[in-house]
């Protein structure tokens, strides 16, 4: 999975919402990712946690909130447990959760995982 997550240029391969990603330099804590969305618009995410091969967390600032996405891989027996988590934190998190739609975000994560699995095989 890390080959997909650790290379932002490949994000459009598994994330249907992303058209392109720009990263100046290496993927590292504090670095900024400029994400162009397929539906238009751009967002800037900042890498807030990074443990290569295991964990990657990015966050974008919203008015009164932060939108985050965490990706985690944990070895489990002969395989691995893969976790995606999308979250919204801050005083206006309730509003943004409604605007983004919990069901829509959950469905998007399921599609991420299905596509990642396909690409990893």
N, C-alpha and C positions, 0 to 999 in steps of 0.2 A: 504494500500500500504506500510505503514511503516514496516510492518512485513516482507515484501520482501526486501525492500531497506536497512533497518537498520540491517539486518543480512547478511553480505557478504558471508557467507557459502551458502546462498540460491541464490546468483546471477546466478549460472549456470541454475537454474530452469526457469528463465525468459529471460536470455541473451544468445542467441545461440553462441555467440563469446567467451564466458568465460568457461573455463574448471574447474578452481578452483580459490579461493581467500584465501590468508592468511592474518590474522590481529593479531598482537600481542597486546593483551589488548582489551580495549573497543573502540567502534567507537567514535572518538572525533577529534576536530580540531587539526591538526598537526600530527595525526597518519598516518602511511603508510600502504597501501594495496598492497600486492604483488599478481598480477593477472597473472595467466597462461592462455594463449589463446589456443583455440581449434586448430587453424591452426599452432600452434607452437609459440614459443617466450613467453617472459614474459615482463610485464610492471609494474612499480611501480608508484602508484598513491598516492597523499597526500590529506587528507581531508582538504579543505580550508574554508568551511562554513558548519555549522550544526545547525539546529533548529529541534530537534526531533519531529517527527510527521508531519513536514511541509516542510523542506528544507534540501537537502544534495548536496554538490558540491565537486567533486574530480578533481584533475589535475595531469597530468603526464608531465615530462619534455621531450622535444624532442630537437634535435640540432637546436637552433634558434627559438624555438616555445614552446608553452604549449598546450596540448590537454586536454580539460575539458569536464565534463559531469555533468549537474545539473538536479536534480530531485526535483519537487515541487508539493505539494498538497495544494489546497486552498478550504475551504468549500464553496459550492455554493448551496443555497437552501437546499433541502433534500439530495443532493449528494456532489460531489467534482469535482474540475477541477484538472486534473493531467497533468503536463508538464514535458517533457524531453527536454533537449537542449544539443547538442554536439557542441563544438566550438574549434577553433584553433586560438591562439593569438600569436603575436610575429613577428619579422622581416621575418621569413621564413614561415609564416602562409599560404600564397598563395600556396607555393610549397606543403606543407603537405595537404592542402585542395584538391589539385589535386590528390595527391597520395592516399588519403583516399577515395576520390570520394564522392561528395555531395549527388548525387542520392543514392549511396549505403548506406551512413550513414542515410539518410532520411528513406529509406526502412527498415533499421535495427531498427530505433526508432519505426516505425509503428509496427513491429513484437514484440518489447519489450512490447509495450502497449497492444497488443492483448493477449500476453501470461500472462501478469500481470492481466489483466481483468479476464481471464480464472481461474487463480490461486486464485484470490480474491473472486470469487463467490462461 
